[in-house]
Amino acid sequence: MIRGHGRRQPPKKLARKLKATRAALGCSQQEMAKRLREQAKGSPVYPGRISKFEAGRREPSLLVLLVFARLGGISTDVLIDGTLDLLK
């Protein structure tokens, strides 16, 4: 088995789910970045990064993704798995 070769496919719908989660929390990108920085200590999360996450131009680190899920009260599985809907 060969590992680490080639790029993996980004999680489908992740960008849309991150944006929907932030909107459900009633946070601006600036507010969300601040909340993520507070919870994911040491992770440089700024409003510009939130914008890139939501546009699908960048993926959050695992730590930031975990904190995003916790703040939104959802499972990381729901964020990552393109077959699972955010809201049922």
Number of C-alpha atoms within 10 A of each C-alpha: 2 4 5 6 6 6 6 7 6 13 13 14 19 22 24 15 20 24 18 16 21 20 14 10 13 11 15 13 19 16 14 21 23 17 16 23 17 13 17 18 11 9 14 12 21 16 15 12 18 24 17 14 19 22 15 18 10 14 18 20 12 10 15 20 19 20 19 25 18 13 16 17 11 15 14 16 13 17 25 18 14 15 11 12 11 19 9 4
